[in-house]
Amino acid sequence: MKIFKKMTAALCAAIMLLSVMPAAGAEYTAEEKRDADVLYTLGLVQGSDKGYELYRVPTRAEALVMAVRLAGGENDDTEYMNPFTDTPAWANKYAAYAWAAGIAQGTGEGVYGFDKPVTSRDYATMMLRVLGYSDGAGDFVWEQSMDFASRLGITNADEDGVFTRADMFAMTCDALGARFKYGTDTLLEKLVANGSVDGAAANALGFKVGGVLDGSTIYERCIDAVFSIQFYTDENSYTMDSPSTNASGFFITSDGVAVSNYHAFEGNAIAIVILNNGEKYRIAEVLSYDKGTDLIVFRVSRTSVDWKLNKYFPCIEYLSSDEVRNGETVYAIGSPLFLSGTMTSGIVSYKNREVSGFDNPMIQNTAAISKGNSGGVLLNAYGKAIGATCAYFVSGQSLNLAIPLDILFELDFSASGCTIAEMNRIVIQQENQAEEETEEESAEEES
């Protein structure tokens, strides 16, 4: 989604107060100047005595400089190697940083082509690399970089038309509101955090950075990372589309690692993840499970049930229980009663509640949950995951529980796992063995 869809008339007023670009840009309409004014106010565009030159085709050098600024590398004094032999003296620092950071590649061996025009695909590729995506790692390919960027809400520009500076500024503004491949922080938030952009200027323009988020912003950022799950006892019930139950879950990595409740998986052999956009994916393997904590970690297949390949999944950054505070505002997102995309709010009532049936202390909170919320995410006011919703006290009011996520910091997500059916067989074998050992101990005591 474009970053300006959330802005109000206050944005235009703020731009009029803060922007002092020379009158040379006055031939452009207010709409055409808006993106450039925003970037100028944030210190990301400097302009010249010719104004913004919005209709001019930008060079690869200009695109490189902009990408380095967005990556926070303009003030990096580290000396990196520059492999490009055609680098102008003024651009050496930018070229070296861009190469070291994996943002820029040349047009030939040792040649970058600084004076050549940049294309929409070139610039989209740079923006994606700044956000942590890699064409080298297979996240996307150059030929489809515009399509991939559009999926992230970065651009809807015409990739076959002439790419102008106005287009580059518009794409840059959209990228400011995009989230990184890992985590929920936006590009603008990172720039404010590392001092590349003044937070006061960003907030004056209507952006919300450096503080707590409202519920609508959290919902918008996190909803696509939360999904519903339909369970089937065997292949036959799956073929007949006869689910046994449903639950919720959320992604914690962009390559498909996700979290839910263990109890929802018990007695089932197949689980289908249903994303917010309706796409369906099988759960490929279980990476970790613990009946005592009721937490399960698994990997979702990147290929949907109708054979569509998904290069990445939106994900949510998670925190340890040390960062949870009693009384803080929280939000729960899940699929209660098959109602996907449901969000409720509340506070943390008690962060270390000992509850019978759970091995570890739970996060007691007042964000309402119902059947089907099991495995959904509990978020703090910064949009970070602090727990997985799991249960509530039927006999009370607003007495809901979530599982802390500390165990996630100990897991190796690259390790191989097992199928859901295999997990259930292992658990049954372990339980039977435990019962036999208990019976043997009892027999020995009697004897």
Residue, then its C-alpha position, 0 to 999 in steps of 0.5 A: m500500500k502506498i505510504f501516502k494513503k494514510m496522510t491527511a491534509a496536514l501533510c500538505a500544510a506541513i510541506m508548505l511550511l517546511s519546504v523551501m525549494p527554489a522557485a525553479g520547480a514552480e512549473y510543476t503541479a502540486e501533485e507532481k511536487r508532493d513526493a519531491d517535497v516530502l523527500y526534500t523535507l526529510g533531507l533525502v533530496q537536495g535539489s538544485d538551482k533548476g529545482y527538482e527536474l521532475y521530467r528529466v530521466p535520472t542517471r544510474a549515478e543519481a539512483l545509486v546516491m539515493a539508494v545509498r542514502l536510504a540504506g543509511g550509508e551516506n555517513d558511513d566512513t568505512e573504507y570499502m573497495n570500489p570495483f568500478t573503474d568508471t567511477p567519477a571522483w565524487a561518487n567513489k564513496y557511494a559506489a564503494y558502499a553500494w557494492a559492499a552492501g550488495i545494493a548495486q551491480g555493474t553493467g559489465e566487468g568493472v563498469y557501472g555506467f554512471d552516466k547511463p539512464v536508470t530504468s524502473r526495473d533497475y531502481a526497483t531492484m535497488m529499493l528491494r535490495v535496500l529492504g533486505y531482499s536479494d535477487g542473488a538469493g532468489d527472492f526475485v529476478w530483475e525482469q520481475s522486480m517491478d511486480f515484486a516491488s508492487r506486491l510490497g506496496i512500493t510502486n505501481a509505475d508503468e515499467d515500459g514507459v519512460f522512467t523520470r525523476a518524478d517516478m523515482f521520487a514516487m517510488t522512493c516515497d513508497a519504499l519509505g513505508a515498506r517493511f524490511k524482509y525481516g521484521t516489521d520496521t519500515l524503511l523510514e523508521k530505520l532511517v530515523a533510528n540511525g539518525s539519517v532522517d530527523g524524527a521531528a520532520a518525519n512526524a511533522l509530515g504526518f508519519k508516525v515514527g519513534g513511538v507507539l503505534d495506533g491499532s489501525t497501523i498495527y493491524e495494517r502492518c501485521i495482518d498479512a503475517v497472521f493466518s488461519i489453519q484448517f486441520y484434517t485427520d487424514e488424506n481422505s478428510y482433506t480430499m472431502d474438505s472435511p476439516s476437524t478443527n481450525a486455529s491461527g498462526f503467524f509467520i516469524t521469518s519471511d521464508g515460511v517459519a511460523v508459530s501456533n499452539y501445539h494442542a491444535f495439531e494433536g490428532n491431525a495429519i494435515a494442516i492447511v494455512i490460509l493467508n489473508n489473501g485467501e491463498k492456501y499452503r500446506i505445512a511442510e514440516v514441524l521444527s519444534y513442539d512442546k506439549g508442556t508449553d503448548l507451542i509449536v514451530f513449523r515451516v510452511s511450504r512455499t508452493s501453494v496447493d494450486w502450485k503458486l510459488n511464494k518467494y516470501f511471507p510477511c513476518i512479525e518480529y518477536l520479543s522475549s518475555d523480558e521485554v513484556r511489561n505489566g499494564e502495557t497495551v496489547y493486541a490479539i490477531g487471529s481467526p476466532l470462529f473461522l472469522s479471519g483477520t479479527m483483532t482485539s485489544g487489551i492490556v497485560s494483566y500479569k506477565n508471569r501467571e502460573v497456570s495449571g497444565f502449562d509448564n512455563p508462566m503465561i502472559q495473562n492479558t485482557a485482549a479477548i480471544s475465542k475458539g479458533n484464536s489458538g496460535g494467534v499473535l499477541l502484539n505490543a503497542y510497537g507491533k512486535a510479537i510478545g506471545a502466541t494466544c492459547a487459552y482463556f478462563v471460561s468462568g471469568q472475564s477478560l482472563n486470557l492467556a498467551i505463551p511467551l516466545d523465549i524458546l524461539f531464540e534458542l531454535d535453529f530454523s534451518a534444521s530439518g523437521c518431521t511431518i505432523a503425522e510423524m510428530n503425533r506418532i512420536v508423542i504417542q510412543q513417548e507417552n506410552q513409554a512413560e506410562e509403562e515406566t510408571e507402571e513398572e515403578s509402581a510394581e517395584e514399589e508394591s513388591 
